[in-house]
């Protein structure tokens, strides 16, 4: 017996690396040293920093992968993977430098996995970071045929004096919400439960979705906020804090971005809730509290700015094609949200 008979095709693995080489190199920044295929990826720090701080993050895309498998579409999952990591490190004010991926499957299917890497490369280009390396693990018997799992790892850089940790947020600062592109990559265990219980087909086209199928709406990739936020900072917009709205929704993620002696007084109905959320709530008879605690409800990212810069912030992000809204104000308290429906 040999490794191929055990279910692992080493030659196919090498061919896969050659297939994705151009995709990976298309993400390289000037600081990248060497190329694909070594034991480690190398990148020198950008010049101009006096006290550079490295910020790291890691994440996956959860059971959204089940939907990609169900509709056999794999070119957007990689964007989600990058987004979940780079949006996290961005909250510290950091510019993402490089990204690594871990891709595991039962049997290496080059066409399918090339689609995944295509999405990862697209996400890296949107975030301005290099896809510096990765690992593809073929593990027969561990995953069902045709299934795979992905994880991502990102490292960013920020000047120490510009590092954001929540302490810079002040009483009276305004919370500016940046719209999500939809579900992003959270809450899909509940989404899939509702879809299965109501016997909805992924190819169904509810009238609320304006011609799109349920599968297409659910697979809409996570919005990457890196370049608009970094551009805003470079233009002098005083951003005191940021929050990435992921698992746990607004109630869990907004308090993480403010000091312990502060709270956020929300402005109810200050932003439109996309149809996917109201559709799921009605279809699954989901309590409103559970909706808030599971989904982003149309808000993917929040920045905190002084009140006299709120209009400037909204105008800037609107100019970047990101709908934005004033959704609350920082007030004295104990890291709670006040007035959320």
N, C-alpha and C positions, 0 to 999 in steps of 0.2 A: 504494500500500500504506500501511497505518497500523499502529499499535502492536497493535491488536486482532488484525489478520491475522497479525502476527508471533507471536501467542500470549499476549500480555499484556493483560488486561482491567482497565484503570484504574478504570472505573466499578464493577466487581465488588469491587475492592480497597477503594474508599470505602464500599461497602455493607457489607463485612466489618467494617471499623472501627466502623461504627454498630451492627452486630450485637453486637459484644463490649464496647461501651462500658459497659453496666451491670455486666458481669462484672468489668471492670477497676476501676471506681469502687467496687465492693463490697469491695475490698482496701485502700482508702486509710486511712492513718494520719492523725492530726490535723496532722502536720507537712507534709503534702503541699500544695504551692502550685500553683494552676492545675488544668487538666484534660487530658484526652486529646486529642491532635491537634497539639500543638506540635512544634517541632524538637528540644526536649529536655524532660526531666522535672525538676521542681524540688521539693526537699524541704529544709526548714530543720532544723538539728540540734536534737535534743531538749534541753531545758533541764536544768540540774543537773549537767552535767559540768564538771570543772575542767581536765582535760587529756584531751580526747576523742581517741581513736585510731580511725581508720577501717580496717576490715578488708575486703578484697575477695576474691571467689572466682568461678570460672567453670567450667562443666562441661557435659556433654551426657548422653545416656542410652545411647549406643552402639547395638549391633545389637539391643537389645530392641525398637527400632522395627520391625524386620522381623517380629516376632511380632504387634505391633499391626496391621500391614498384613495379615498372614496371616489373622487372625481378625476383622479389620475392627472393632476396638474401640480408641477413641482418647481416652477420657475419663480414663484414669489416667496416661498418659505424662507429662502436665504435672506431676502430683504428683511423679513421679520426678525430673523436671528441676529443680524447686525444691529437693527434698530433697537432691540431690547437691551443690547449692551452699550452701544454708543450714547443713547439717550440717557442712560444711567450715569455714565462718567461725565456727561455734559453738565449735569446738575451741580457739579463742583466747579464749573467754569472751565473745565479741561477740554482741550482740543484732542480728539482721538488720533493717535499716531499709527497704531497697527492693530490688526485683528487676527485671531487664530480660530480655526474651526475643528471640531471633532465630529466625524460622520461615521456612524456605525450601521451595518446592515447584515442581513443573513447571507445574502448572495449579491455580489457586486454586479449591478446592472448599469453599464456605462452611460447609456442614453438618459436614464432617469436621474442618476447622480450628477451628470453634467448639467442638467437643468437646475439642480439644487445649487451647485457651485456658481452657475450663471447668476442666480439670485444673490448669492453672497457677494460676488464681485460687483454687482449693481449697487447693493447696499453700501459697500465700502467706497465706491465712487461717489455716491450721494453724501457720504459722511466725510470724504476727503482723507480716509485712512487706508493704509496698505494692508492687503491680505498677505500677511508675512509668511504664513505656513499653515499646516493643518495635519490631521491624521485621519486616514480612512481605514476603519477596522472591519474586516469581513469575518463574521462570527456565525457560521452555520449552526442551526439548531437553537439559537438564542432569540432570533427575530423570525416572524412569519415571512413567507416568500413575498417579495416586493415591498416589504416594510423597512424603514430606516429610522434612526433617531439622530438628532443634531444638537450640539452644544457650541456656544461661542465664548470667546474670551477677548477682551479689549483692554488696551493700555493707552491712556491719554496723558497730556502734560499741561501744567498750568504754573504760572509764576506764583510763588508762595504767598506774596502779598495780595494776590487776586483770587486766592482759593476761597470758595464759598462753602460754608458749613452750617448755615442757618442762623448763626449769631449776628450776621450783618442786617437781618431783617428788623425793621423798626416799627413801633406802633404808628398807625396811620398809613403805612405802606399799602399799596393797592395790589390785589391779585388779578393779573391779566391771564386769561385762559387762551391757549392756542388750540384750535379745533383738532380733533382726532380724524383719521381717515375712516373710522368705523370701529369695529371690535378690537382692532390691534391684535394682541396675542394673549388675551386673558379671558377667563370665564368659559372656555370651550367645553369643559366637562358638563356645565349646565346647558350650554347651547345644544350639544349633542344629545343630552337627555331629553330636552324639549322636542327636538326634531324627531327623535325615535318614538317618543310617546305619542306624538300627534301624527306619526306616519307620513311625515313630509319627505318628499323626494328632493335630493340636492339639485335636480334640474327644474324644479317648480319655479314659476315666475310670479310671485305675489305682486299685485298691482302697486304696492308701496315702493317696489324696487325698480320701477321705471324701466322694465325690460330685462333687467339682470336676473340671473338665476340665484337661488338661495346659496348655492356653492360659490358662485362668483362674489357675492356680497360678503360671505364669511371669509373668503380667502383674500380680500382686499388687504394689501400689505400695510404694515405699521408705518406711519409717517416718521421720517427722520428729521429731527429739528436742528441738527448740528450747525449747518451753514448759516441759516437765518439767525440763530442765537449768537453765534460767534461774530457775524457781521454786525449785529446790533451792538454788541460789546465794543467792537472795534470802532464803531461810529460814536461811542461815548454815552450810549444809553446806560444809566446807572441801575443795573440789575443787582438787587440785594440778596436774592435767593431764587431757587428754582426747584420744581418738583416734577418728576416723571410719573404720570398717572397710570400705574400698572395694576397688578393684583391687589385687591382691597379697595380699589376705586379712590374717590376723593376723600372719604372718611379716614382711610389709612395713610394715604400718601401726602396729602397737604400738610398735616401736622408735623411730618418729618422735616419740613423745610423751614420751620419757624422756631424761635427761642422757647424755652420752657415757660416763660412768663407771658406768653402771647397766645391769642386765639384768632380765629378768622370768622368775621361776621359775613355770611354769604348773602348774596342778592338773589333771591329765588327767581326762576324763569328769566335769567339774564342771558341765556344762550339757547339756541335751538337744539333739541335732542333728535339725533338722526333716526329715520324710520326703523332701522334694524332693532333698536332698543325697545321702542314701543311695540313693535311686532312680536318680539320675544316675550315681553312682559304680558301681553294679552294672550298669546298662544299658550304660554306655560302657567298662566295665572300666578306670576311671580310677585311676591310682596314688594312694595316700593323700596323698603329698607334693604332687601336682598339685592335689588337691582343696583342701588348705590354702592353696596359693599362688594359687588362682583365685577361690575363693568365700569368703563371710563365715562359712559353716558355722554359721549361727544367731546370730551376734553382729554387731550393727550399729553399736554404739558402746561405748566403754569409758571409764570415769572412774577416776582414781587419787585415793584418799582415805587419810588416816591410819588405821592399823589399828583405833584405838578408835572410829572413825566408820563402819566397814564395815557393821555391822548397821543403823545408822541409815539409811545410803544405800540399802541393799536394801529396807528397809521403806518408805522414801519412794517409790522408783520402782515398787514393787509397788502402792502406793496410787494411782499414776498409770496403772495397767493396763499396765505394762511389766514383763514377767518379767525378773528380774535375778539375777545369780549372782556369787559370789566365784570368780575364775578364776586368780588368781596373786598373787605378791608381788614387789616390787621388791628386788633383791639387787645386790651389787657385780658388775660385768661390763663388757662392751663392746657394749651395745645389741643383745644377742641374746635369743632366747627359749629357755628351758631346759625340757626335759621335755614339749614338744609331741609328741603321738603321731606 
